[in-house]
Amino acid sequence: MAYWYNLTNGQVQKDGETDPKADLMGPYDTEDAARNALATAKQKTEAWDAEDREWNEGTSST
């Protein structure tokens, strides 16, 4: 079963229960992962931004 975070109403929804017109994030393996979708997205974006800064400054270790 997959779970989705509905950006329109802020609710976690299961496959088959989503509004086809809603803005969704997912799919996620667990309800908890879907519930934390915004926090996870924020963490990933901050990490990617930091990697971009390092790359642009020539200090990347990769």
C-alpha atoms as an extended CHARMM CRD file, in Angstrom:
* protein
*
        62  EXT
         1         1  MET       CA              0.0000000000        0.0000000000        0.0000000000  PROA      1               0.0000000000
         2         2  ALA       CA              1.2530000000        3.4850000000       -0.8390000000  PROA      2               0.0000000000
         3         3  TYR       CA              0.5420000000        6.6980000000        1.0570000000  PROA      3               0.0000000000
         4         4  TRP       CA              0.3780000000       10.2470000000       -0.2330000000  PROA      4               0.0000000000
         5         5  TYR       CA              0.5570000000       13.6690000000        1.3920000000  PROA      5               0.0000000000
         6         6  ASN       CA             -2.1920000000       15.9300000000        0.0890000000  PROA      6               0.0000000000
         7         7  LEU       CA             -0.8790000000       19.4850000000       -0.1280000000  PROA      7               0.0000000000
         8         8  THR       CA             -4.3820000000       20.8470000000       -0.6680000000  PROA      8               0.0000000000
         9         9  ASN       CA             -5.8150000000       19.6860000000        2.6650000000  PROA      9               0.0000000000
        10        10  GLY       CA             -2.7040000000       18.6390000000        4.6280000000  PROA      10              0.0000000000
        11        11  GLN       CA             -3.9490000000       15.0790000000        5.0860000000  PROA      11              0.0000000000
        12        12  VAL       CA             -2.3050000000       11.7000000000        4.5120000000  PROA      12              0.0000000000
        13        13  GLN       CA             -4.2230000000        9.5400000000        2.0560000000  PROA      13              0.0000000000
        14        14  LYS       CA             -3.9830000000        5.9240000000        0.9270000000  PROA      14              0.0000000000
        15        15  ASP       CA             -3.8890000000        4.6960000000       -2.6440000000  PROA      15              0.0000000000
        16        16  GLY       CA             -7.3730000000        4.7950000000       -4.0810000000  PROA      16              0.0000000000
        17        17  GLU       CA             -8.5110000000        7.5100000000       -1.6600000000  PROA      17              0.0000000000
        18        18  THR       CA             -6.7660000000       10.4690000000       -3.2690000000  PROA      18              0.0000000000
        19        19  ASP       CA             -8.5110000000       13.3220000000       -5.0060000000  PROA      19              0.0000000000
        20        20  PRO       CA             -7.3790000000       13.2370000000       -8.6490000000  PROA      20              0.0000000000
        21        21  LYS       CA             -7.2860000000       17.0410000000       -8.7050000000  PROA      21              0.0000000000
        22        22  ALA       CA             -5.2530000000       17.3970000000       -5.5040000000  PROA      22              0.0000000000
        23        23  ASP       CA             -1.5990000000       18.3350000000       -5.3150000000  PROA      23              0.0000000000
        24        24  LEU       CA              0.0830000000       15.2360000000       -3.8990000000  PROA      24              0.0000000000
        25        25  MET       CA              3.5370000000       14.3030000000       -2.6600000000  PROA      25              0.0000000000
        26        26  GLY       CA              4.5120000000       10.6690000000       -2.7650000000  PROA      26              0.0000000000
        27        27  PRO       CA              4.1230000000        7.8130000000       -2.9470000000  PROA      27              0.0000000000
        28        28  TYR       CA              5.5290000000        6.8620000000        0.4500000000  PROA      28              0.0000000000
        29        29  ASP       CA              5.8690000000        3.3850000000        1.9160000000  PROA      29              0.0000000000
        30        30  THR       CA              4.4170000000        4.3180000000        5.2950000000  PROA      30              0.0000000000
        31        31  GLU       CA              1.7960000000        6.6730000000        6.6630000000  PROA      31              0.0000000000
        32        32  ASP       CA              4.4360000000        8.2280000000        8.9190000000  PROA      32              0.0000000000
        33        33  ALA       CA              6.7250000000        8.9640000000        5.9650000000  PROA      33              0.0000000000
        34        34  ALA       CA              3.8290000000       10.6420000000        4.1480000000  PROA      34              0.0000000000
        35        35  ARG       CA              2.9550000000       12.6540000000        7.2640000000  PROA      35              0.0000000000
        36        36  ASN       CA              6.5400000000       13.9730000000        7.3250000000  PROA      36              0.0000000000
        37        37  ALA       CA              6.6600000000       14.7500000000        3.5950000000  PROA      37              0.0000000000
        38        38  LEU       CA              7.1230000000       18.4990000000        3.9890000000  PROA      38              0.0000000000
        39        39  ALA       CA              9.8900000000       18.1510000000        6.5830000000  PROA      39              0.0000000000
        40        40  THR       CA             11.6730000000       15.5620000000        4.4400000000  PROA      40              0.0000000000
        41        41  ALA       CA             11.4130000000       17.7810000000        1.3680000000  PROA      41              0.0000000000
        42        42  LYS       CA             12.8020000000       20.7310000000        3.3440000000  PROA      42              0.0000000000
        43        43  GLN       CA             15.7640000000       18.6850000000        4.6070000000  PROA      43              0.0000000000
        44        44  LYS       CA             16.5670000000       17.4010000000        1.1150000000  PROA      44              0.0000000000
        45        45  THR       CA             16.3070000000       20.8700000000       -0.4030000000  PROA      45              0.0000000000
        46        46  GLU       CA             18.6380000000       22.3240000000        2.2290000000  PROA      46              0.0000000000
        47        47  ALA       CA             21.1640000000       19.5300000000        1.6160000000  PROA      47              0.0000000000
        48        48  TRP       CA             21.0130000000       20.0340000000       -2.1530000000  PROA      48              0.0000000000
        49        49  ASP       CA             21.4010000000       23.8000000000       -1.7320000000  PROA      49              0.0000000000
        50        50  ALA       CA             24.4890000000       23.2340000000        0.4280000000  PROA      50              0.0000000000
        51        51  GLU       CA             25.9390000000       20.8700000000       -2.1880000000  PROA      51              0.0000000000
        52        52  ASP       CA             25.2950000000       23.4640000000       -4.8920000000  PROA      52              0.0000000000
        53        53  ARG       CA             27.0430000000       26.1730000000       -2.8450000000  PROA      53              0.0000000000
        54        54  GLU       CA             30.0400000000       23.8830000000       -2.3050000000  PROA      54              0.0000000000
        55        55  TRP       CA             30.1650000000       23.0470000000       -6.0050000000  PROA      55              0.0000000000
        56        56  ASN       CA             29.9190000000       26.6940000000       -7.0350000000  PROA      56              0.0000000000
        57        57  GLU       CA             32.6290000000       27.6780000000       -4.5640000000  PROA      57              0.0000000000
        58        58  GLY       CA             34.8860000000       24.8370000000       -5.6740000000  PROA      58              0.0000000000
        59        59  THR       CA             34.9520000000       23.2340000000       -2.2340000000  PROA      59              0.0000000000
        60        60  SER       CA             33.0040000000       20.0900000000       -3.0790000000  PROA      60              0.0000000000
        61        61  SER       CA             34.6110000000       16.8430000000       -1.9500000000  PROA      61              0.0000000000
        62        62  THR       CA             32.9000000000       14.8830000000       -4.7340000000  PROA      62              0.0000000000
